[in-house]
Amino acid sequence: MKKMTIEDKLGLNIFHVDEENSHIEIDKDFTDEKEIQKLLLACPAECYKYNDGKLSFSHLGCLECGTCRVLSHGKIVKKWKYPIGEVGVTYRQG
């Protein structure tokens, strides 16, 4: 049996997304690049992007791991909660 890569396993996840309501709210005006780099490197789903000095975030595809919440210490991530009800990620492979 072929060993699955992380990308293969993540591709099996099912996402039920509330496109209009993000479960994470960030400070888009935050400028400390050292702190921003922590989030860019740590997010396993690459939900954070930093282009032309601007930080952006997309909750579509978020794995709800909470890494960004822990790393930002309330600086970048202003609000983090699990999605409500049937919305969010459903893991299908360990």
C-alpha positions as CSV (number, residue, x, y, z in Angstrom):
1,M,0.0,0.0,0.0
2,K,1.3,3.4,-1.0
3,K,2.0,5.8,1.9
4,M,-0.2,8.9,1.7
5,T,1.4,12.4,1.8
6,I,0.0,15.1,4.0
7,E,-1.4,16.8,1.0
8,D,-3.3,13.6,0.0
9,K,-4.7,13.2,3.5
10,L,-5.8,16.9,3.6
11,G,-7.4,16.5,0.2
12,L,-9.9,14.0,1.8
13,N,-11.2,16.5,4.3
14,I,-14.7,17.9,3.8
15,F,-15.3,21.6,4.3
16,H,-18.8,23.0,5.1
17,V,-18.2,26.7,4.8
18,D,-20.1,29.7,5.8
19,E,-18.7,31.9,3.2
20,E,-20.0,35.2,4.7
21,N,-19.0,34.6,8.3
22,S,-15.5,33.9,9.2
23,H,-14.7,32.2,12.6
24,I,-11.5,34.2,12.7
25,E,-11.1,37.9,12.7
26,I,-7.6,39.5,12.1
27,D,-6.1,42.9,12.4
28,K,-5.4,43.7,8.7
29,D,-3.4,46.8,9.7
30,F,-0.9,44.9,11.8
31,T,2.6,45.7,10.6
32,D,5.2,43.7,12.6
33,E,6.6,41.5,9.9
34,K,8.4,39.1,12.4
35,E,5.0,38.3,14.0
36,I,3.3,38.0,10.6
37,Q,6.0,35.5,9.4
38,K,5.2,33.3,12.4
39,L,1.6,32.9,11.1
40,L,2.6,32.5,7.5
41,L,5.0,29.6,8.4
42,A,2.8,28.0,11.0
43,C,-0.6,27.8,9.3
44,P,-0.8,24.3,7.8
45,A,-3.6,25.3,5.4
46,E,-1.8,28.5,4.2
47,C,-4.8,30.6,5.0
48,Y,-2.7,33.7,5.7
49,K,-1.1,35.6,2.8
50,Y,1.2,38.6,2.9
51,N,1.6,40.6,-0.3
52,D,2.8,44.2,-0.8
53,G,2.9,44.8,3.0
54,K,-0.7,43.8,3.5
55,L,-1.9,40.8,5.5
56,S,-4.9,38.9,4.3
57,F,-6.7,35.8,5.6
58,S,-9.2,33.4,4.1
59,H,-11.2,31.1,6.4
60,L,-12.1,28.9,3.4
61,G,-10.0,25.7,4.0
62,C,-9.1,26.5,7.6
63,L,-8.3,23.4,9.6
64,E,-9.5,24.9,12.9
65,C,-6.2,23.9,14.6
66,G,-5.9,27.1,16.6
67,T,-2.2,27.6,15.9
68,C,-2.7,31.2,14.7
69,R,-4.6,32.0,17.9
70,V,-1.9,30.7,20.1
71,L,1.0,32.3,18.2
72,S,-0.5,35.7,17.8
73,H,-1.1,36.3,21.5
74,G,-4.1,38.5,20.6
75,K,-2.0,40.8,18.4
76,I,-3.0,39.7,14.9
77,V,-5.9,37.3,15.6
78,K,-8.4,39.5,17.3
79,K,-11.1,36.9,17.5
80,W,-11.0,33.1,17.1
81,K,-13.9,30.7,17.7
82,Y,-15.0,27.4,16.3
83,P,-17.6,27.6,13.5
84,I,-21.2,27.3,14.5
85,G,-23.2,24.0,14.1
86,E,-22.5,21.9,11.0
87,V,-20.0,24.4,9.5
88,G,-16.3,23.7,9.4
89,V,-13.9,21.0,8.6
90,T,-14.7,17.3,8.8
91,Y,-11.5,15.1,9.0
92,R,-11.6,11.9,7.0
93,Q,-8.1,10.7,7.3
94,G,-5.9,10.7,10.5
